[in-house]
């Protein structure tokens, strides 16, 4: 039973502390409003930043292309000369 009463007492104390803090903040705001003190929220801060996006100029010179001629030599074997016997065989129509 003692523990239960301790817990209830602690919760009531915490609630009263929250209420007093809230009342203090509201009172402080009303006093500042009454005397005309400006809050930091109403002051507009403007940040301006400019960046040079252009960057350096790069010039690339491409030399004129030279055309190369490729020469490919193809050697063809000469047909062997036919002998007299082979010529006769071609002449005969089988």
Secondary structure, DSSP 8 states (H G I E B T S, - for coil): -HHHHHHHHHHHHHHHHHHHHHHHHHHHHHHHHHHT---GGGS----------------------------------------HHHHHHHHS--
